[in-house]
Amino acid sequence: MPTSRTVVIGFLGSQLDAGAGAGRWEKWRPTVALVQHPDVVIDRVELLHAPQHLNLAQRVQQDMAAVSPETTVNLVAMELKNPWDFEEVYGALYDWASSYSFDTSQETYWTHITTGTHVAQICLFLLVESRRVPGVLVQTSPPKRQVAHDPGALALIDLDLARYAALAQRFEAEQQTGVDFLKNGIPTRNARFNALIAEVERVALQSRAPILFTGPTGAGKSLLARRLYELKRSRHRVQGALVEVNCATLRGDAAASTLFGHKKGAFTGATADRAGLLRAADGGVLFLDEIGELGLDEQAMLLKAIEEKKFYPLGSDREVGSDFELIAATHRDLRADVALGRFREDLYARINLWTYPLPGLAQRREDIEPNVDHLLEQLAADLGRTVRFHTEARLAYLRFAQSPEATWRGNFRDLAASLTRLVTLAERGRIGLALVEAEIARLRWQWSGDAPQSLPNTNSTSIPTDDPAALQAWLQARGQSEVDLFDLLQLQAVLQVCQSASTVSEAGRRLFAVSRQQRSVVNDADRLRKFLARFGLDWASVYDAC
């Protein structure tokens, strides 16, 4: 079977390979040294050079022929206007490699990275690592003592990391460290949650795209967002600050002003310029908690800021920039909100590339025990004293906590509150059975006492129009955000009229009996439908439910 031919690809060293007189043989020249090793046979060299260095390239070609007549040296002129421009150098090498006829069945390729600018060396490394140029890297180095015709050392570097078990193990260990960090050091046992966090770790360190966390209140979305930022910063993925915004607290002009800033005089009360939180997040991470609560106008401005990294502050005709990474969170079903027109479809598409639904505590019952241990250690550290369960008390608490009876409606917030009470009331640092039984009774009362009101039957055939609080809960169960009492009382009155009307037009005539007289075009039914749509309602569902 014929032996594979060895082909070397590399740049001419305009300084290291230089020399015209007889003294050049007394110095180490890396390109010539490639063919001076008696136990290394190189069949061909593709010598890349700038056109202005043609004379030097021809001299090196002649010297290599004198040392190794069996080696063919091809001179490849590569014109680069700026050899330190990464884009230009990489593009030129990429084009050359794409047009080169590699024959891996007959030839073995070494890419020489000792010569050339640092930019050229990096580009060659990337092309080999991505397999655009097949084979391995070759690194040459001078002899320890300057001796004529001494070729120095030659080392091959294979970028197939699968062959380096120790390196692979280090990378795996580093990734696991990141995963453990995101889990706050808690050894979770839920397989789906562990897989989710492992993917989040990889995405966070390899992508700048938005990340969206969904799930019920108290599932740990905010904590995970903060840990994600800290991981990015520790790995030098971001340099700026973490800017947290609870979108549920933003309303009207204050919402746009808080996020995007404003110019003095942009609206009543704008007595000075304001930079806004998006600019504060420049170079860092912007965390928008409850992003589903943003108004449609703010959603449109946010989309532009995400896509273009530019936006207009309120009252300004000049764009400002902010290069931030986005993490968002919501307890809402944004797909349903898009269908109802409450959330922009284009913004949802932009932030939905990496969406991770975080399960509630009731869906991770196997993780309750390690979280109890973790919270107990944290609380004990805060109090400055050790607190432990009696064995029987611990078994009783975990048995209840992991049972279907424990709904954990508030998720980890409920668990943290429960442990806080136990630790605070523990005498002499010991949580006894009596204390646990009292806490279990408290939790039973907490979850059973408010269940009918906080979890109304959304499939009920009637809308509760007699009680504003019940109507509020009914709307929230249908996915609506909390409604102001002013709007709630108005809606309550409208629904009561609808209850006694047989058609949407009849209800509209009653509700707009005065203002309709002043209109040239009367469409009472359309006005009523638009009012109901503000609360996610339509006439058919209202009529059936009333």
Contacts in CASP RR format, 6 or more apart in sequence:
PFRMAT RR
TARGET T0000
AUTHOR 0000-0000-0000
METHOD contacts of the structure
MODEL  1
MPTSRTVVIGFLGSQLDAGAGAGRWEKWRPTVALVQHPDVVIDRVELLHA
PQHLNLAQRVQQDMAAVSPETTVNLVAMELKNPWDFEEVYGALYDWASSY
SFDTSQETYWTHITTGTHVAQICLFLLVESRRVPGVLVQTSPPKRQVAHD
PGALALIDLDLARYAALAQRFEAEQQTGVDFLKNGIPTRNARFNALIAEV
ERVALQSRAPILFTGPTGAGKSLLARRLYELKRSRHRVQGALVEVNCATL
RGDAAASTLFGHKKGAFTGATADRAGLLRAADGGVLFLDEIGELGLDEQA
MLLKAIEEKKFYPLGSDREVGSDFELIAATHRDLRADVALGRFREDLYAR
INLWTYPLPGLAQRREDIEPNVDHLLEQLAADLGRTVRFHTEARLAYLRF
AQSPEATWRGNFRDLAASLTRLVTLAERGRIGLALVEAEIARLRWQWSGD
APQSLPNTNSTSIPTDDPAALQAWLQARGQSEVDLFDLLQLQAVLQVCQS
ASTVSEAGRRLFAVSRQQRSVVNDADRLRKFLARFGLDWASVYDAC
2 106 0 8 1.000
4 106 0 8 1.000
4 107 0 8 1.000
4 108 0 8 1.000
5 43 0 8 1.000
5 44 0 8 1.000
5 106 0 8 1.000
5 107 0 8 1.000
5 108 0 8 1.000
6 40 0 8 1.000
6 41 0 8 1.000
6 42 0 8 1.000
6 43 0 8 1.000
6 44 0 8 1.000
6 107 0 8 1.000
6 108 0 8 1.000
6 110 0 8 1.000
7 42 0 8 1.000
7 43 0 8 1.000
7 44 0 8 1.000
7 45 0 8 1.000
7 46 0 8 1.000
7 107 0 8 1.000
7 108 0 8 1.000
7 109 0 8 1.000
7 110 0 8 1.000
8 34 0 8 1.000
8 42 0 8 1.000
8 44 0 8 1.000
8 45 0 8 1.000
8 46 0 8 1.000
8 109 0 8 1.000
8 110 0 8 1.000
8 111 0 8 1.000
8 112 0 8 1.000
8 138 0 8 1.000
9 45 0 8 1.000
9 46 0 8 1.000
9 48 0 8 1.000
9 109 0 8 1.000
9 110 0 8 1.000
9 111 0 8 1.000
9 112 0 8 1.000
9 124 0 8 1.000
9 133 0 8 1.000
10 31 0 8 1.000
10 45 0 8 1.000
10 46 0 8 1.000
10 47 0 8 1.000
10 48 0 8 1.000
10 111 0 8 1.000
10 112 0 8 1.000
10 113 0 8 1.000
10 115 0 8 1.000
10 116 0 8 1.000
10 124 0 8 1.000
11 47 0 8 1.000
11 48 0 8 1.000
11 49 0 8 1.000
11 112 0 8 1.000
11 115 0 8 1.000
11 116 0 8 1.000
11 117 0 8 1.000
11 120 0 8 1.000
11 124 0 8 1.000
12 31 0 8 1.000
12 47 0 8 1.000
12 48 0 8 1.000
12 49 0 8 1.000
12 50 0 8 1.000
12 53 0 8 1.000
12 56 0 8 1.000
12 57 0 8 1.000
12 60 0 8 1.000
12 115 0 8 1.000
12 116 0 8 1.000
13 30 0 8 1.000
13 31 0 8 1.000
13 115 0 8 1.000
13 116 0 8 1.000
14 50 0 8 1.000
14 53 0 8 1.000
14 56 0 8 1.000
14 116 0 8 1.000
16 28 0 8 1.000
16 29 0 8 1.000
16 30 0 8 1.000
16 31 0 8 1.000
16 114 0 8 1.000
16 115 0 8 1.000
17 29 0 8 1.000
17 30 0 8 1.000
17 31 0 8 1.000
17 32 0 8 1.000
17 56 0 8 1.000
17 60 0 8 1.000
17 115 0 8 1.000
18 24 0 8 1.000
18 29 0 8 1.000
18 56 0 8 1.000
19 27 0 8 1.000
19 29 0 8 1.000
19 56 0 8 1.000
19 59 0 8 1.000
20 59 0 8 1.000
24 63 0 8 1.000
25 148 0 8 1.000
25 149 0 8 1.000
26 146 0 8 1.000
26 148 0 8 1.000
27 146 0 8 1.000
28 142 0 8 1.000
28 143 0 8 1.000
28 146 0 8 1.000
28 150 0 8 1.000
28 151 0 8 1.000
28 152 0 8 1.000
29 60 0 8 1.000
29 63 0 8 1.000
30 112 0 8 1.000
30 114 0 8 1.000
30 115 0 8 1.000
30 140 0 8 1.000
30 142 0 8 1.000
31 45 0 8 1.000
31 47 0 8 1.000
31 60 0 8 1.000
31 64 0 8 1.000
31 112 0 8 1.000
31 115 0 8 1.000
32 60 0 8 1.000
32 63 0 8 1.000
32 64 0 8 1.000
32 67 0 8 1.000
33 140 0 8 1.000
33 151 0 8 1.000
33 152 0 8 1.000
33 154 0 8 1.000
34 40 0 8 1.000
34 42 0 8 1.000
34 45 0 8 1.000
34 64 0 8 1.000
34 112 0 8 1.000
34 138 0 8 1.000
34 140 0 8 1.000
34 151 0 8 1.000
34 154 0 8 1.000
35 42 0 8 1.000
35 45 0 8 1.000
35 64 0 8 1.000
35 67 0 8 1.000
35 68 0 8 1.000
35 71 0 8 1.000
36 67 0 8 1.000
36 68 0 8 1.000
36 149 0 8 1.000
36 151 0 8 1.000
37 151 0 8 1.000
37 154 0 8 1.000
40 154 0 8 1.000
41 70 0 8 1.000
42 68 0 8 1.000
42 71 0 8 1.000
42 110 0 8 1.000
43 70 0 8 1.000
43 71 0 8 1.000
43 72 0 8 1.000
43 107 0 8 1.000
44 71 0 8 1.000
44 72 0 8 1.000
44 73 0 8 1.000
44 74 0 8 1.000
45 64 0 8 1.000
45 71 0 8 1.000
45 72 0 8 1.000
45 73 0 8 1.000
45 74 0 8 1.000
46 74 0 8 1.000
46 76 0 8 1.000
46 100 0 8 1.000
47 57 0 8 1.000
47 60 0 8 1.000
47 61 0 8 1.000
47 73 0 8 1.000
47 74 0 8 1.000
47 75 0 8 1.000
47 76 0 8 1.000
48 76 0 8 1.000
48 78 0 8 1.000
48 96 0 8 1.000
49 56 0 8 1.000
49 57 0 8 1.000
49 75 0 8 1.000
49 76 0 8 1.000
49 77 0 8 1.000
49 78 0 8 1.000
50 77 0 8 1.000
50 78 0 8 1.000
50 79 0 8 1.000
50 80 0 8 1.000
50 83 0 8 1.000
51 77 0 8 1.000
51 79 0 8 1.000
54 75 0 8 1.000
54 77 0 8 1.000
57 75 0 8 1.000
58 75 0 8 1.000
60 73 0 8 1.000
61 73 0 8 1.000
61 75 0 8 1.000
64 71 0 8 1.000
64 73 0 8 1.000
65 71 0 8 1.000
65 73 0 8 1.000
76 96 0 8 1.000
78 92 0 8 1.000
78 93 0 8 1.000
78 96 0 8 1.000
79 92 0 8 1.000
80 88 0 8 1.000
80 89 0 8 1.000
80 92 0 8 1.000
81 88 0 8 1.000
82 88 0 8 1.000
83 89 0 8 1.000
83 116 0 8 1.000
83 117 0 8 1.000
83 119 0 8 1.000
83 120 0 8 1.000
84 117 0 8 1.000
84 119 0 8 1.000
85 119 0 8 1.000
86 119 0 8 1.000
86 122 0 8 1.000
86 123 0 8 1.000
89 117 0 8 1.000
89 119 0 8 1.000
89 120 0 8 1.000
89 123 0 8 1.000
90 123 0 8 1.000
90 126 0 8 1.000
90 127 0 8 1.000
91 123 0 8 1.000
93 120 0 8 1.000
93 123 0 8 1.000
93 124 0 8 1.000
93 127 0 8 1.000
94 127 0 8 1.000
94 132 0 8 1.000
97 127 0 8 1.000
97 132 0 8 1.000
97 133 0 8 1.000
98 132 0 8 1.000
102 109 0 8 1.000
102 133 0 8 1.000
102 134 0 8 1.000
104 134 0 8 1.000
104 135 0 8 1.000
108 135 0 8 1.000
109 133 0 8 1.000
109 134 0 8 1.000
109 135 0 8 1.000
109 136 0 8 1.000
110 135 0 8 1.000
110 136 0 8 1.000
110 137 0 8 1.000
110 138 0 8 1.000
110 156 0 8 1.000
111 124 0 8 1.000
111 127 0 8 1.000
111 128 0 8 1.000
111 133 0 8 1.000
111 135 0 8 1.000
111 136 0 8 1.000
111 137 0 8 1.000
111 138 0 8 1.000
112 137 0 8 1.000
112 138 0 8 1.000
112 139 0 8 1.000
112 140 0 8 1.000
113 121 0 8 1.000
113 124 0 8 1.000
113 125 0 8 1.000
113 137 0 8 1.000
113 138 0 8 1.000
113 139 0 8 1.000
114 138 0 8 1.000
114 139 0 8 1.000
114 140 0 8 1.000
114 141 0 8 1.000
124 133 0 8 1.000
124 137 0 8 1.000
125 137 0 8 1.000
125 159 0 8 1.000
127 133 0 8 1.000
128 134 0 8 1.000
128 135 0 8 1.000
128 136 0 8 1.000
128 137 0 8 1.000
128 159 0 8 1.000
129 159 0 8 1.000
135 158 0 8 1.000
136 156 0 8 1.000
136 157 0 8 1.000
136 158 0 8 1.000
136 159 0 8 1.000
137 156 0 8 1.000
137 157 0 8 1.000
137 158 0 8 1.000
137 159 0 8 1.000
138 154 0 8 1.000
138 155 0 8 1.000
138 156 0 8 1.000
138 157 0 8 1.000
139 154 0 8 1.000
139 155 0 8 1.000
139 157 0 8 1.000
140 151 0 8 1.000
140 152 0 8 1.000
140 153 0 8 1.000
140 154 0 8 1.000
140 155 0 8 1.000
141 152 0 8 1.000
141 153 0 8 1.000
141 155 0 8 1.000
142 152 0 8 1.000
143 150 0 8 1.000
143 151 0 8 1.000
143 152 0 8 1.000
143 153 0 8 1.000
161 167 0 8 1.000
161 168 0 8 1.000
161 171 0 8 1.000
162 168 0 8 1.000
175 198 0 8 1.000
175 201 0 8 1.000
175 202 0 8 1.000
178 201 0 8 1.000
178 231 0 8 1.000
179 194 0 8 1.000
179 197 0 8 1.000
179 198 0 8 1.000
179 201 0 8 1.000
181 227 0 8 1.000
181 230 0 8 1.000
181 231 0 8 1.000
182 197 0 8 1.000
182 200 0 8 1.000
182 201 0 8 1.000
182 224 0 8 1.000
182 227 0 8 1.000
182 228 0 8 1.000
182 231 0 8 1.000
183 194 0 8 1.000
183 197 0 8 1.000
184 223 0 8 1.000
184 227 0 8 1.000
184 374 0 8 1.000
185 374 0 8 1.000
186 367 0 8 1.000
186 370 0 8 1.000
186 371 0 8 1.000
186 374 0 8 1.000
187 370 0 8 1.000
188 194 0 8 1.000
188 197 0 8 1.000
188 364 0 8 1.000
188 367 0 8 1.000
188 370 0 8 1.000
189 366 0 8 1.000
189 367 0 8 1.000
189 370 0 8 1.000
190 359 0 8 1.000
190 363 0 8 1.000
190 364 0 8 1.000
190 366 0 8 1.000
190 367 0 8 1.000
192 359 0 8 1.000
193 358 0 8 1.000
193 359 0 8 1.000
193 364 0 8 1.000
193 367 0 8 1.000
196 356 0 8 1.000
196 358 0 8 1.000
199 356 0 8 1.000
200 211 0 8 1.000
200 224 0 8 1.000
200 228 0 8 1.000
200 354 0 8 1.000
200 356 0 8 1.000
201 231 0 8 1.000
203 209 0 8 1.000
203 211 0 8 1.000
203 354 0 8 1.000
204 211 0 8 1.000
204 228 0 8 1.000
204 231 0 8 1.000
204 232 0 8 1.000
204 237 0 8 1.000
205 231 0 8 1.000
205 232 0 8 1.000
205 235 0 8 1.000
205 237 0 8 1.000
207 354 0 8 1.000
208 325 0 8 1.000
209 353 0 8 1.000
209 354 0 8 1.000
210 306 0 8 1.000
210 325 0 8 1.000
210 326 0 8 1.000
210 327 0 8 1.000
210 328 0 8 1.000
210 350 0 8 1.000
210 351 0 8 1.000
210 353 0 8 1.000
210 354 0 8 1.000
211 228 0 8 1.000
211 326 0 8 1.000
211 327 0 8 1.000
211 328 0 8 1.000
211 354 0 8 1.000
211 356 0 8 1.000
212 291 0 8 1.000
212 327 0 8 1.000
212 328 0 8 1.000
212 329 0 8 1.000
212 330 0 8 1.000
212 351 0 8 1.000
212 352 0 8 1.000
212 354 0 8 1.000
212 355 0 8 1.000
212 356 0 8 1.000
213 221 0 8 1.000
213 224 0 8 1.000
213 225 0 8 1.000
213 327 0 8 1.000
213 328 0 8 1.000
213 329 0 8 1.000
213 330 0 8 1.000
213 355 0 8 1.000
213 356 0 8 1.000
213 357 0 8 1.000
213 358 0 8 1.000
214 221 0 8 1.000
214 329 0 8 1.000
214 330 0 8 1.000
214 331 0 8 1.000
214 332 0 8 1.000
214 333 0 8 1.000
214 334 0 8 1.000
214 355 0 8 1.000
214 356 0 8 1.000
214 357 0 8 1.000
214 358 0 8 1.000
215 221 0 8 1.000
215 330 0 8 1.000
215 331 0 8 1.000
215 357 0 8 1.000
215 358 0 8 1.000
215 359 0 8 1.000
215 360 0 8 1.000
216 331 0 8 1.000
216 360 0 8 1.000
216 410 0 8 1.000
216 411 0 8 1.000
217 331 0 8 1.000
217 410 0 8 1.000
217 411 0 8 1.000
217 413 0 8 1.000
218 360 0 8 1.000
218 410 0 8 1.000
218 411 0 8 1.000
218 412 0 8 1.000
218 413 0 8 1.000
219 358 0 8 1.000
219 359 0 8 1.000
219 360 0 8 1.000
219 361 0 8 1.000
219 411 0 8 1.000
219 412 0 8 1.000
220 358 0 8 1.000
220 411 0 8 1.000
220 412 0 8 1.000
221 289 0 8 1.000
221 329 0 8 1.000
221 358 0 8 1.000
222 244 0 8 1.000
222 287 0 8 1.000
222 289 0 8 1.000
222 329 0 8 1.000
224 358 0 8 1.000
225 244 0 8 1.000
225 287 0 8 1.000
225 289 0 8 1.000
225 327 0 8 1.000
225 329 0 8 1.000
226 242 0 8 1.000
226 244 0 8 1.000
226 287 0 8 1.000
228 285 0 8 1.000
228 327 0 8 1.000
229 238 0 8 1.000
229 242 0 8 1.000
229 284 0 8 1.000
229 285 0 8 1.000
229 287 0 8 1.000
229 327 0 8 1.000
232 238 0 8 1.000
232 285 0 8 1.000
232 325 0 8 1.000
233 239 0 8 1.000
233 240 0 8 1.000
238 283 0 8 1.000
238 284 0 8 1.000
238 285 0 8 1.000
238 325 0 8 1.000
239 283 0 8 1.000
239 284 0 8 1.000
240 281 0 8 1.000
240 282 0 8 1.000
240 283 0 8 1.000
240 284 0 8 1.000
240 285 0 8 1.000
241 280 0 8 1.000
241 281 0 8 1.000
241 284 0 8 1.000
241 285 0 8 1.000
242 281 0 8 1.000
242 284 0 8 1.000
242 285 0 8 1.000
242 287 0 8 1.000
243 277 0 8 1.000
243 278 0 8 1.000
243 280 0 8 1.000
243 281 0 8 1.000
243 284 0 8 1.000
243 285 0 8 1.000
243 286 0 8 1.000
243 287 0 8 1.000
243 324 0 8 1.000
244 287 0 8 1.000
244 289 0 8 1.000
245 258 0 8 1.000
245 259 0 8 1.000
245 277 0 8 1.000
245 286 0 8 1.000
245 287 0 8 1.000
245 288 0 8 1.000
245 289 0 8 1.000
246 289 0 8 1.000
246 290 0 8 1.000
247 255 0 8 1.000
247 288 0 8 1.000
247 289 0 8 1.000
247 290 0 8 1.000
247 291 0 8 1.000
247 292 0 8 1.000
247 293 0 8 1.000
247 294 0 8 1.000
248 289 0 8 1.000
248 290 0 8 1.000
248 293 0 8 1.000
248 481 0 8 1.000
250 258 0 8 1.000
250 259 0 8 1.000
250 293 0 8 1.000
250 294 0 8 1.000
250 298 0 8 1.000
253 266 0 8 1.000
253 267 0 8 1.000
253 314 0 8 1.000
255 294 0 8 1.000
255 295 0 8 1.000
255 298 0 8 1.000
256 262 0 8 1.000
256 297 0 8 1.000
256 298 0 8 1.000
256 301 0 8 1.000
256 314 0 8 1.000
257 266 0 8 1.000
257 267 0 8 1.000
257 270 0 8 1.000
257 274 0 8 1.000
257 276 0 8 1.000
257 314 0 8 1.000
258 276 0 8 1.000
258 277 0 8 1.000
259 276 0 8 1.000
259 277 0 8 1.000
259 278 0 8 1.000
259 298 0 8 1.000
259 301 0 8 1.000
259 302 0 8 1.000
260 276 0 8 1.000
260 278 0 8 1.000
260 301 0 8 1.000
260 305 0 8 1.000
260 311 0 8 1.000
260 312 0 8 1.000
260 313 0 8 1.000
260 314 0 8 1.000
261 274 0 8 1.000
261 275 0 8 1.000
261 276 0 8 1.000
261 278 0 8 1.000
261 279 0 8 1.000
261 313 0 8 1.000
261 314 0 8 1.000
262 270 0 8 1.000
262 273 0 8 1.000
262 274 0 8 1.000
262 276 0 8 1.000
262 313 0 8 1.000
262 314 0 8 1.000
262 315 0 8 1.000
262 316 0 8 1.000
263 270 0 8 1.000
263 273 0 8 1.000
263 313 0 8 1.000
263 314 0 8 1.000
263 315 0 8 1.000
263 316 0 8 1.000
264 270 0 8 1.000
264 271 0 8 1.000
264 272 0 8 1.000
264 273 0 8 1.000
265 271 0 8 1.000
265 315 0 8 1.000
266 313 0 8 1.000
266 314 0 8 1.000
266 315 0 8 1.000
266 316 0 8 1.000
267 314 0 8 1.000
270 314 0 8 1.000
274 313 0 8 1.000
276 313 0 8 1.000
277 286 0 8 1.000
278 286 0 8 1.000
278 305 0 8 1.000
278 311 0 8 1.000
278 322 0 8 1.000
278 324 0 8 1.000
279 320 0 8 1.000
279 321 0 8 1.000
279 322 0 8 1.000
281 322 0 8 1.000
281 324 0 8 1.000
282 321 0 8 1.000
282 322 0 8 1.000
282 323 0 8 1.000
282 324 0 8 1.000
283 322 0 8 1.000
283 323 0 8 1.000
283 324 0 8 1.000
283 325 0 8 1.000
284 324 0 8 1.000
284 325 0 8 1.000
285 324 0 8 1.000
285 325 0 8 1.000
285 326 0 8 1.000
285 327 0 8 1.000
286 324 0 8 1.000
286 325 0 8 1.000
286 326 0 8 1.000
286 327 0 8 1.000
287 327 0 8 1.000
287 328 0 8 1.000
287 329 0 8 1.000
288 294 0 8 1.000
288 302 0 8 1.000
288 326 0 8 1.000
288 327 0 8 1.000
288 328 0 8 1.000
288 329 0 8 1.000
289 328 0 8 1.000
289 329 0 8 1.000
290 329 0 8 1.000
290 330 0 8 1.000
290 331 0 8 1.000
290 332 0 8 1.000
291 328 0 8 1.000
291 329 0 8 1.000
291 330 0 8 1.000
291 351 0 8 1.000
292 330 0 8 1.000
292 332 0 8 1.000
292 334 0 8 1.000
292 337 0 8 1.000
292 342 0 8 1.000
292 343 0 8 1.000
293 330 0 8 1.000
293 332 0 8 1.000
293 481 0 8 1.000
294 302 0 8 1.000
296 342 0 8 1.000
296 344 0 8 1.000
299 343 0 8 1.000
299 344 0 8 1.000
299 347 0 8 1.000
300 344 0 8 1.000
300 347 0 8 1.000
301 311 0 8 1.000
301 312 0 8 1.000
302 347 0 8 1.000
303 344 0 8 1.000
303 346 0 8 1.000
303 347 0 8 1.000
303 350 0 8 1.000
304 310 0 8 1.000
304 311 0 8 1.000
305 311 0 8 1.000
305 322 0 8 1.000
306 326 0 8 1.000
306 347 0 8 1.000
306 350 0 8 1.000
306 351 0 8 1.000
307 350 0 8 1.000
309 321 0 8 1.000
309 322 0 8 1.000
309 323 0 8 1.000
309 324 0 8 1.000
310 319 0 8 1.000
310 320 0 8 1.000
310 321 0 8 1.000
310 322 0 8 1.000
311 319 0 8 1.000
311 320 0 8 1.000
311 321 0 8 1.000
311 322 0 8 1.000
312 318 0 8 1.000
312 319 0 8 1.000
312 320 0 8 1.000
313 320 0 8 1.000
326 351 0 8 1.000
328 351 0 8 1.000
332 479 0 8 1.000
332 481 0 8 1.000
333 479 0 8 1.000
334 343 0 8 1.000
334 348 0 8 1.000
334 352 0 8 1.000
335 348 0 8 1.000
336 479 0 8 1.000
337 343 0 8 1.000
338 344 0 8 1.000
338 345 0 8 1.000
338 348 0 8 1.000
340 536 0 8 1.000
342 536 0 8 1.000
360 408 0 8 1.000
360 411 0 8 1.000
360 412 0 8 1.000
361 367 0 8 1.000
361 368 0 8 1.000
361 371 0 8 1.000
361 408 0 8 1.000
361 410 0 8 1.000
361 411 0 8 1.000
361 412 0 8 1.000
361 414 0 8 1.000
361 415 0 8 1.000
362 406 0 8 1.000
362 407 0 8 1.000
362 408 0 8 1.000
362 411 0 8 1.000
365 401 0 8 1.000
365 402 0 8 1.000
366 402 0 8 1.000
368 398 0 8 1.000
368 401 0 8 1.000
368 402 0 8 1.000
368 415 0 8 1.000
369 398 0 8 1.000
369 402 0 8 1.000
371 412 0 8 1.000
371 415 0 8 1.000
372 397 0 8 1.000
372 398 0 8 1.000
372 401 0 8 1.000
372 415 0 8 1.000
372 419 0 8 1.000
375 415 0 8 1.000
375 416 0 8 1.000
375 419 0 8 1.000
376 387 0 8 1.000
376 388 0 8 1.000
376 389 0 8 1.000
376 419 0 8 1.000
376 423 0 8 1.000
379 387 0 8 1.000
379 419 0 8 1.000
379 420 0 8 1.000
379 423 0 8 1.000
380 386 0 8 1.000
380 387 0 8 1.000
380 423 0 8 1.000
383 423 0 8 1.000
385 429 0 8 1.000
386 429 0 8 1.000
387 423 0 8 1.000
387 426 0 8 1.000
387 429 0 8 1.000
387 430 0 8 1.000
387 431 0 8 1.000
388 429 0 8 1.000
388 430 0 8 1.000
388 431 0 8 1.000
389 397 0 8 1.000
389 430 0 8 1.000
389 431 0 8 1.000
389 432 0 8 1.000
389 436 0 8 1.000
390 430 0 8 1.000
390 431 0 8 1.000
390 432 0 8 1.000
390 433 0 8 1.000
392 432 0 8 1.000
392 433 0 8 1.000
393 431 0 8 1.000
393 432 0 8 1.000
393 433 0 8 1.000
393 435 0 8 1.000
393 436 0 8 1.000
394 431 0 8 1.000
396 433 0 8 1.000
396 436 0 8 1.000
396 437 0 8 1.000
396 440 0 8 1.000
397 422 0 8 1.000
397 431 0 8 1.000
397 436 0 8 1.000
397 439 0 8 1.000
397 440 0 8 1.000
400 406 0 8 1.000
400 440 0 8 1.000
400 443 0 8 1.000
401 408 0 8 1.000
401 415 0 8 1.000
405 444 0 8 1.000
406 443 0 8 1.000
406 447 0 8 1.000
407 447 0 8 1.000
408 414 0 8 1.000
408 415 0 8 1.000
409 447 0 8 1.000
409 454 0 8 1.000
414 443 0 8 1.000
414 446 0 8 1.000
418 439 0 8 1.000
418 443 0 8 1.000
421 439 0 8 1.000
421 442 0 8 1.000
422 431 0 8 1.000
422 435 0 8 1.000
422 436 0 8 1.000
422 439 0 8 1.000
423 431 0 8 1.000
425 435 0 8 1.000
426 432 0 8 1.000
426 435 0 8 1.000
453 469 0 8 1.000
453 470 0 8 1.000
453 473 0 8 1.000
454 473 0 8 1.000
455 477 0 8 1.000
456 464 0 8 1.000
456 470 0 8 1.000
456 473 0 8 1.000
456 474 0 8 1.000
456 477 0 8 1.000
458 474 0 8 1.000
458 477 0 8 1.000
458 478 0 8 1.000
460 474 0 8 1.000
460 545 0 8 1.000
461 544 0 8 1.000
461 545 0 8 1.000
462 545 0 8 1.000
462 546 0 8 1.000
463 471 0 8 1.000
463 474 0 8 1.000
463 495 0 8 1.000
463 542 0 8 1.000
463 545 0 8 1.000
463 546 0 8 1.000
464 470 0 8 1.000
464 471 0 8 1.000
464 474 0 8 1.000
465 471 0 8 1.000
465 492 0 8 1.000
465 495 0 8 1.000
465 496 0 8 1.000
465 499 0 8 1.000
465 546 0 8 1.000
468 485 0 8 1.000
468 488 0 8 1.000
468 489 0 8 1.000
468 492 0 8 1.000
471 488 0 8 1.000
471 491 0 8 1.000
471 492 0 8 1.000
471 495 0 8 1.000
472 482 0 8 1.000
472 483 0 8 1.000
472 488 0 8 1.000
475 483 0 8 1.000
475 535 0 8 1.000
476 482 0 8 1.000
478 536 0 8 1.000
480 535 0 8 1.000
480 536 0 8 1.000
483 491 0 8 1.000
483 535 0 8 1.000
487 534 0 8 1.000
491 535 0 8 1.000
494 511 0 8 1.000
494 528 0 8 1.000
494 531 0 8 1.000
494 532 0 8 1.000
495 542 0 8 1.000
495 546 0 8 1.000
497 507 0 8 1.000
497 508 0 8 1.000
497 510 0 8 1.000
497 511 0 8 1.000
498 507 0 8 1.000
498 539 0 8 1.000
498 542 0 8 1.000
498 543 0 8 1.000
498 546 0 8 1.000
499 546 0 8 1.000
501 507 0 8 1.000
501 508 0 8 1.000
501 510 0 8 1.000
504 525 0 8 1.000
504 528 0 8 1.000
504 529 0 8 1.000
504 539 0 8 1.000
504 543 0 8 1.000
505 524 0 8 1.000
505 525 0 8 1.000
507 524 0 8 1.000
507 528 0 8 1.000
508 524 0 8 1.000
508 525 0 8 1.000
508 527 0 8 1.000
508 528 0 8 1.000
509 516 0 8 1.000
509 524 0 8 1.000
511 524 0 8 1.000
511 527 0 8 1.000
511 528 0 8 1.000
512 524 0 8 1.000
512 527 0 8 1.000
512 528 0 8 1.000
516 522 0 8 1.000
516 524 0 8 1.000
525 539 0 8 1.000
528 539 0 8 1.000
529 538 0 8 1.000
529 539 0 8 1.000
532 538 0 8 1.000
532 539 0 8 1.000
532 542 0 8 1.000
END
